[in-house]
Amino acid sequence: MQNFEFYNPTRIVFGEGRVAELNRLVLADARVLILFGGDSARRNGTLAEVEAALGDRYVQHFGGIEPNPSYETLMRAVEQVRAEKLDFLLAVGGGSVIDGTKFVAAAVNYSGDPWDILETHGQTITQALPFGAVLTLPATGSEMNNGGVVTRKATKAKLPFRSALVFPRFSILDPTKTYTLPPRQIANGVVDAFVHIVEQYLTYPANAPVQDRFAEGLLLTLIELGPVALQDPKNYDVRANLMWVATLALNGLIGAGVPQDWATHMIGHEITAQHGLDHAQTLAIVLPAMLQERRGAKRDKLLQYAARVWGATQGDEEQRIDAAIVRTRDFFESLGVKTRLSDYQLNNAVIEPIVQQLEAHGMTRLGEHRDVDLQTSRRVLEASL
Amino acid sequence: MQNFEFYNPTRIVFGEGRVAELNRLVLADARVLILFGGDSARRNGTLAEVEAALGDRYVQHFGGIEPNPSYETLMRAVEQVRAEKLDFLLAVGGGSVIDGTKFVAAAVNYSGDPWDILETHGQTITQALPFGAVLTLPATGSEMNNGGVVTRKATKAKLPFRSALVFPRFSILDPTKTYTLPPRQIANGVVDAFVHIVEQYLTYPANAPVQDRFAEGLLLTLIELGPVALQDPKNYDVRANLMWVATLALNGLIGAGVPQDWATHMIGHEITAQHGLDHAQTLAIVLPAMLQERRGAKRDKLLQYAARVWGATQGDEEQRIDAAIVRTRDFFESLGVKTRLSDYQLNNAVIEPIVQQLEAHGMTRLGEHRDVDLQTSRRVLEASL
């Protein structure tokens, strides 16, 4: 096992009806900004429930945080917090809203140009407003980690940041809040969580049997429950387990003490930044091609993945690896998430600009061995057509 | 899945050589009390390493915390902290030292009689001194949770307590610190962690596939690595994984959202309090008899445990359950931990006094269904002879 540090102080309040506990979780004299995305939070009653729980606290709202939250939008929230002297942020939504709230929390009292936060991937964060979250979409794990991704529309840059100062103080996970999500968002969430796990698991053996078994347990649960979540949207237990899996997929636990990859994510970010695809769609496109391209480096773990996750124990080693990659792709497709650039009307012409953006963002040595160079990324994209 | 709240702010600093980081983890102006057990921490150099890392901080020592730490001993530490105005506690040892340190942290500024902390199982704790830990013995999980167990020698009462205020600020887990442990302590640690997992897993199905798979992953890892840890004491990876398993076995994660049992522990505590057996020895005695006694209530999970943990899929259901219980007992015995009261020169005469103490301590409705009454506990003890 590799040396590691694990620290995660986010309080998870899990279950139906827990939104009411905001009254316990938020200071009585807090001046709150509720941040949310589109209309759905208001339409399905979650915003009203949140407001009721906050009682007579001073509350303002900031709506319109988009999927792949933009620097431009978030800086308007920053201005509102500064102008109105608000001191607690409450994200109501999915990963985009929570990621955006983390950025706002760090930017409000940031001494320089807040874009630096993203350029330095969070290293220059020295303080942040406290914030909590009411999660409505299981997918990104942002509700229990200290990272986020923000896009600058003007330059089509989608950049990750991270800081120990931007853990949510609490996150309320009420599975019933996911009942009204469109199937596309549920499917995307399953793919997103799946690939988060794979990025921390499918690297090379590191003598970490517990991390492996936890990762495999999460993957098996997604494979079991993902399709059921689409067929039976109001199955509480299915939605509950999906929500908890997505949180555990990226709260630092399964990645502690093991090598990590993240090349698929970094390439996917560029596809979204340039072409607007959903984050999960980009992962579903890149991952199968990435596994194929790097089957040598990932050989031992691919065989373990084939056997323990897909039950692929027949045939020679190459056949078992092939089977694992095919079944991964088929799983994404079975959820309705297409796995080829061409499925999204993107062709060969998009590849070189994506590679150029990877270079511009310093993504020239990706992967668990830092050997996914631009040439490798180009081959992965070509294999994703 | 059941509703739950998960909160665990302890920072884990894991790996060889991490003790040096105490300088980063402890405030520069802290007045530190180092708490430890017997001579081994000094003899094997860990204390010297800790002192070197603390540099020129003001440091005092309190040694002699015994296995099953006693109220009487710990109150002397409380007096020392009060008299010397110390403000940070550092536990160097295993679960007994860390449990004891938690009690001291809560008792120093406690307004009433500190014994109340135990009588109320921690509910009356309103503040605690900050403290950290350097773990030298993987077993109890105390390094990453908010509970402890303290024994009052005068009355032979061994009582658990718990409070959100007694999480360690940090715990340093250096697997090399376990190299010099006697085999008996390693074996005890494996049994202790094993039974911690079983108490949270082997109850009844609660639609919690992730918690189940995590628990099974931890059990399988203990079964694989426990014997190797005894045969090959300086195998870093084995000791590292054992250490991380024991921590994860009782940090709240696998117990979140599922029913919990703990009847085996409560009966075991009374055996230790009256007869001085090691904690793990009492668990190894009680658990097989408890599973046998409650095979009806635990039927579904016993079958799952048989299949997934022991690979027992042959025969009818009763045979598979029998196999799982036998293999559990055999596993403990294979580690050198005896599983019968008679192995420890205890006979039928000890049972009634244990049952009386259970009654005196309010342990009259134990288990996940609260139906393990005194009569059931008596039968379990009779089956443990």
Interface residues (C-beta under 8 A of the other chain):
Chain A: M1 Q2 N3 F4 E5 F6 Y7 N8 P9 T10 R11 I12 V13 F14 G15 E16 R18 N207 A208 P209 V210 R213 F214 E216 G217 L218 L220 T221 E224 L225 D237 A240 N241 W244 V245 L248 L253 A256 G257
Chain B: M1 Q2 N3 F4 E5 F6 Y7 N8 P9 T10 R11 I12 V13 F14 G15 E16 R18 N207 A208 P209 V210 R213 F214 E216 G217 L218 L220 T221 E224 L225 D237 A240 N241 W244 V245 L248 L253 A256 G257
